Amino acid sequence: MSRLKSTDRPYDIVIFGATGFVGTLTAEYLAAHAPEDLRWAVAGRDPGRLEALRERLPGGSAIGVIHADVSEPATLRALAEQARVVASTVGPYITYGEELVAACADSGTDYLDLTGEPEFVDLMFIRHDARARETGARLVHACGFDSVPHDLGAYFTVRQLPEGVPLRVDGFVTANATFSGGTLASALNQFARAGSMWAAARDRARHEPRLMDRRVSAPTGAPRFAGEVGAWALPLPTIDPQIVRRSAKSLDRYGPDFRYRHYAAVEHLPVAAAGLAGVGVLAVAAQLAPVRSWLSGRLQPGEGPDAEKRARSWFRVRFVGEGGGRRVFTEVTGGDPGYGETAKMFAEAALSLATDDLPDRSGQLTPVTAMGDALLERLRAAGIGFRVVAERSV
């Protein structure tokens, strides 16, 4: 039974950027899984492509079409005013995202995206968190593979451990997948903007209230052989540990002293060494505009792996948590992380914001602080695994 909230706005959910690669997958997922009484629409800058998408979707005649373009801020304002929840797939977000965040914060509209860009998230907190708190808007970034499995996985692990004691959690990511042009563009953009990213992080730290009676950290671990998972552990330079840390700062359940470390897990040392070298090369190459342009041109935004490749892809995130004399091993598992499962996570997060009975919070939130248990149970029902592998006393 649907629990849609009453509203005078015409749409419960609008997908912005619906004709892009992940946007289309998200629209297809909603068309197949949304409650019958959900009022939703697709939005973007090309009405013709939106109409063609609608015609391909089951029940397409009931799906709205909205013209909205990042180069026309008035259209983004109109979009935000028509929706209760806006789900944006239009990145890189540092380039194209802020006007829509601002519009949603001003309109009291819930907003979610797929960003893995720390600079964007920090700047949106600095510029729009206070306004969103005033209007009741929930601004939830990183609602795809960045960072739902890691944020919810760490939360799920913490729930298995004693309350009120110091806790330590490490996450180890393994995946077999390819990526789209939009993902490549975002990654290159982040490496190229490293200085701006650190400046935004420092500015955010000056604006955020400090914890007075608790301690939360997410240090960058050193490369090591992690016997607890039988693999080489390489620190992952992603937004995920930052998201986990912010969830932990907001919720007392993470204990008085919480630490999280985030790694890629690689079985063989030569592969681990090659991975470290590859990240270094990409980071250096991204500083050179001609090389960055050439790399981006190898795979255009909007392009991505075909259905056959996605069907062969998978991910697994293993967590090792310890505290209060207990040690627990958990894991989060699923299929194609970058696209199939990201569209699932994104659509279910939008449905959660639109239909679930959630904590009374507003402003910039993480997936856990916005949706927590409700989203975790949605994803379990949708086929993403959350399980305890083993636990013991230490």
C-alpha positions in Angstrom: 0.0 0.0 0.0 1.4 3.4 -1.0 2.0 6.0 1.7 2.3 9.0 -0.6 2.0 12.3 1.2 -0.7 14.8 0.2 0.5 17.7 -1.8 -0.6 20.4 -4.2 2.4 19.8 -6.4 1.7 17.9 -9.6 4.5 15.4 -9.3 5.9 13.2 -6.5 9.2 12.5 -8.3 10.9 14.0 -11.3 14.0 12.5 -12.9 16.2 15.3 -14.3 18.5 14.1 -17.0 16.3 11.2 -17.8 17.6 10.6 -21.3 21.2 10.1 -20.1 22.6 6.6 -19.6 21.8 6.3 -15.9 18.7 8.5 -16.1 17.2 6.2 -18.6 17.9 3.1 -16.5 16.4 4.9 -13.5 13.3 5.8 -15.5 12.9 2.2 -16.6 13.3 1.0 -13.0 10.6 3.4 -11.8 8.2 2.5 -14.6 8.6 -1.2 -13.6 8.5 -0.8 -9.8 6.8 2.5 -8.7 3.4 2.3 -6.9 0.5 2.8 -9.3 -0.5 6.1 -7.7 2.9 7.6 -7.9 2.9 10.8 -10.0 6.2 11.2 -11.7 7.8 12.8 -14.7 11.0 12.9 -16.8 12.8 16.1 -17.3 15.7 17.4 -19.5 16.6 19.9 -22.2 15.3 17.9 -25.3 11.5 17.4 -25.3 11.7 15.2 -28.3 14.1 12.7 -26.7 12.0 12.8 -23.5 8.8 12.1 -25.5 10.6 9.2 -27.2 11.6 7.8 -23.8 8.1 8.1 -22.4 6.7 6.2 -25.4 9.1 3.3 -24.7 8.2 3.0 -21.0 5.4 0.8 -19.6 2.5 3.1 -18.7 4.2 5.9 -20.4 1.0 7.9 -21.1 0.8 8.7 -17.4 4.4 9.9 -17.1 4.9 13.7 -17.3 7.4 15.5 -19.5 9.1 18.7 -18.3 11.5 20.9 -20.2 14.4 22.0 -17.9 17.9 23.1 -18.9 20.9 24.0 -16.7 21.6 27.0 -19.0 18.1 28.4 -18.2 17.8 28.8 -14.4 14.2 29.8 -14.6 13.3 26.3 -15.9 15.1 24.7 -13.0 13.1 26.9 -10.6 9.9 25.9 -12.3 10.9 22.2 -12.1 11.6 22.4 -8.4 8.2 24.0 -7.8 6.4 21.2 -9.6 8.0 18.3 -7.7 8.2 17.0 -4.2 11.4 15.1 -5.0 13.8 15.9 -7.8 16.4 13.2 -8.7 19.2 14.6 -10.8 21.6 12.6 -13.0 23.1 15.6 -14.7 26.9 15.8 -14.0 29.6 16.7 -13.6 27.7 18.3 -10.8 30.4 20.9 -10.0 29.7 22.3 -13.5 25.9 21.7 -13.9 24.5 21.0 -10.5 24.2 24.1 -8.2 21.3 25.9 -9.8 19.0 22.9 -9.2 20.2 22.5 -5.7 19.5 26.1 -5.0 16.1 25.9 -6.6 15.2 22.9 -4.5 16.5 24.4 -1.2 14.4 27.6 -1.9 11.3 25.6 -2.8 11.4 23.1 0.0 11.8 20.3 -2.5 13.7 17.2 -1.6 16.8 16.7 -3.9 19.0 13.7 -4.5 21.8 13.0 -7.0 24.6 10.6 -7.9 27.6 12.8 -7.3 30.9 11.4 -6.1 32.4 14.9 -6.2 33.5 16.0 -2.7 34.0 19.6 -3.8 30.4 19.9 -5.0 29.0 18.3 -1.8 31.0 20.7 0.4 30.1 23.8 -1.6 26.4 22.8 -1.5 26.6 22.5 2.3 28.2 25.9 2.6 25.8 27.7 0.3 22.5 25.9 0.7 22.3 23.8 3.8 20.9 26.7 6.0 18.3 27.6 3.4 17.2 24.0 3.1 16.8 23.7 6.8 14.5 26.8 6.7 12.3 25.4 4.0 12.4 21.7 5.1 14.1 20.5 2.0 16.3 17.4 2.2 19.4 17.6 0.1 20.8 14.1 -0.3 24.0 13.6 -2.4 25.8 10.3 -3.4 22.7 8.1 -3.8 24.2 5.6 -6.2 27.2 3.2 -5.8 28.8 6.4 -4.5 27.9 6.0 -1.6 24.8 4.0 -0.7 26.5 0.5 -0.2 29.3 2.0 1.9 27.1 4.3 4.0 24.4 1.8 4.6 26.9 -1.0 4.9 28.8 0.7 7.7 25.5 1.6 9.4 24.4 -2.0 9.1 27.7 -3.2 10.6 27.5 -0.7 13.5 24.0 -2.0 14.3 25.5 -5.5 15.0 27.9 -4.1 17.6 27.3 -3.0 21.2 26.0 0.5 21.9 27.9 3.3 23.8 31.4 2.0 23.2 34.3 3.0 20.8 33.8 1.3 17.4 36.2 0.6 14.5 34.9 -0.3 11.0 36.9 -1.0 7.8 35.3 -1.4 4.4 36.8 -3.4 1.6 35.4 -3.0 -2.0 35.6 -5.5 -4.8 33.9 -5.0 -8.1 33.9 -6.3 -11.7 32.4 -3.6 -13.9 32.9 -1.1 -16.6 31.9 2.6 -16.5 30.2 5.3 -18.6 31.5 8.4 -20.2 29.8 10.5 -17.5 31.7 8.7 -14.8 35.0 9.1 -16.6 34.3 12.8 -17.1 33.5 13.3 -13.4 36.7 11.4 -12.3 39.0 13.4 -14.5 37.3 16.6 -13.4 38.0 15.7 -9.7 41.6 15.0 -10.3 42.0 18.2 -12.2 40.4 20.2 -9.4 42.3 18.8 -6.4 43.3 22.2 -5.1 39.7 23.5 -5.3 38.5 20.3 -3.6 40.8 20.8 -0.6 39.9 24.5 -0.3 36.2 23.6 -0.2 36.8 21.0 2.4 38.7 23.5 4.6 35.9 26.0 4.2 33.3 23.5 5.1 35.2 22.6 8.3 35.0 26.2 9.3 31.2 26.2 8.9 30.3 22.9 10.4 29.6 22.6 14.2 32.2 20.6 16.0 31.3 17.5 18.1 31.8 18.3 21.8 31.4 14.9 23.5 32.1 12.4 20.7 34.9 11.7 18.2 34.5 10.6 14.6 37.3 10.1 12.1 37.9 8.6 8.6 41.6 8.5 8.2 43.3 7.4 4.9 44.7 4.0 5.7 48.1 2.8 4.3 48.3 0.0 1.7 48.6 -3.3 3.5 47.8 -7.0 3.3 44.5 -7.3 5.2 44.4 -10.8 6.6 40.9 -10.3 7.9 39.6 -10.4 4.2 42.6 -12.2 2.6 43.4 -9.5 0.2 45.7 -6.5 -0.4 43.9 -3.3 0.8 44.4 -0.1 -1.1 43.1 3.2 0.2 40.3 4.4 -2.1 40.3 8.1 -2.9 36.5 8.3 -3.2 33.8 10.3 -1.4 32.5 7.3 0.5 34.5 7.6 3.7 33.5 11.2 4.0 29.8 10.2 3.7 30.2 7.5 6.3 32.0 10.0 8.6 29.1 12.5 8.3 26.5 9.8 9.1 28.5 8.9 12.1 28.8 12.5 13.3 25.0 12.9 13.1 24.0 9.7 14.9 24.9 8.7 18.5 24.5 5.0 17.5 28.0 5.1 16.1 29.4 5.4 19.6 31.5 7.9 21.5 34.6 7.3 19.3 34.1 6.0 15.8 36.7 5.4 13.1 36.1 4.3 9.5 38.7 3.3 6.8 37.9 2.6 3.2 39.8 0.3 0.9 39.8 -1.5 -2.5 40.4 -5.2 -1.9 42.8 -6.9 -4.5 43.8 -10.5 -4.2 47.2 -10.3 -6.0 50.1 -8.0 -5.2 51.0 -7.2 -8.9 47.4 -6.1 -9.5 47.5 -4.0 -6.4 50.7 -2.3 -7.5 49.3 -1.7 -11.0 46.2 -0.2 -9.5 48.2 2.3 -7.4 50.2 3.2 -10.5 47.1 3.6 -12.6 45.5 6.0 -10.2 48.7 8.1 -10.1 49.0 8.2 -13.9 45.3 9.3 -14.2 45.8 12.0 -11.5 48.8 13.4 -13.4 47.2 13.2 -16.8 44.1 15.0 -15.6 46.2 18.1 -14.8 46.9 18.5 -18.6 43.9 19.9 -20.5 44.7 18.3 -23.9 45.2 14.9 -22.3 42.1 15.3 -20.2 40.1 16.2 -23.3 41.5 13.2 -25.2 40.7 10.8 -22.4 37.2 12.2 -22.1 36.7 11.7 -25.9 37.3 8.0 -25.6 33.9 7.5 -24.1 31.3 10.3 -24.4 28.9 11.2 -21.6 25.7 9.4 -22.1 27.4 6.2 -23.3 28.0 3.2 -21.1 28.3 -0.6 -21.0 25.6 -2.6 -22.8 23.1 -4.9 -21.1 25.3 -8.0 -21.7 28.3 -6.4 -19.9 26.1 -5.1 -17.1 24.7 -8.6 -16.6 28.2 -9.9 -16.0 29.1 -7.2 -13.5 29.0 -7.4 -9.8 30.2 -5.8 -6.5 30.9 -6.9 -3.0 31.8 -4.7 0.0 33.0 -6.5 3.0 33.1 -4.8 6.4 35.0 -5.7 9.5 33.7 -4.0 12.7 35.0 -4.2 16.2 34.0 -2.8 19.6 32.9 -3.7 23.1 34.6 -7.1 22.9 32.8 -8.1 19.7 34.0 -8.5 16.2 31.6 -8.8 13.2 32.1 -9.5 9.5 29.3 -8.2 7.2 28.9 -7.7 3.5 26.8 -5.9 0.9 26.5 -7.5 -2.5 24.8 -6.8 -5.8 25.0 -6.8 -9.6 26.4 -4.2 -11.9 27.5 -1.4 -9.5 27.9 1.6 -11.8 24.6 1.4 -13.7 22.1 -1.4 -13.0 22.4 -1.3 -9.2 23.0 2.5 -9.1 19.8 3.1 -11.0 18.0 0.7 -8.5 19.6 2.5 -5.5 18.8 5.9 -6.9 15.1 5.1 -7.8 14.5 3.4 -4.4 16.0 6.4 -2.6 13.7 8.7 -4.5 10.7 6.5 -3.7 11.8 6.4 0.0 11.9 10.2 0.1 8.5 10.5 -1.5 6.6 7.7 0.3 8.3 6.5 3.5 7.8 7.6 7.0 11.3 9.1 7.6 13.1 11.0 10.4 12.2 14.6 10.7 15.4 16.1 9.4 16.2 18.6 6.7 19.2 20.4 5.2 22.1 18.5 3.6 21.9 14.8 4.7 23.5 11.5 3.9 21.6 8.5 2.7 21.7 7.0 6.2 20.6 10.2 8.0 17.9 10.9 5.5 16.5 7.4 5.0 18.4 4.9 7.1 16.5 1.7 7.9 13.7 2.5 5.4 16.2 2.5 2.4 18.1 -0.5 3.7 14.9 -2.6 3.8 13.9 -1.3 0.4 17.2 -2.3 -1.1 17.1 -5.7 0.5 13.6 -6.3 -1.0 15.0 -5.2 -4.3 17.7 -7.8 -4.3 20.8 -6.1 -2.8 22.3 -8.2 -0.1 23.0 -7.1 3.4 24.2 -9.9 5.7 26.2 -10.8 8.7 28.9 -13.3 7.6 30.4 -14.1 11.0 30.7 -12.6 14.5 32.7 -13.5 17.6 34.0 -12.3 20.9 37.5 -10.8 21.0 
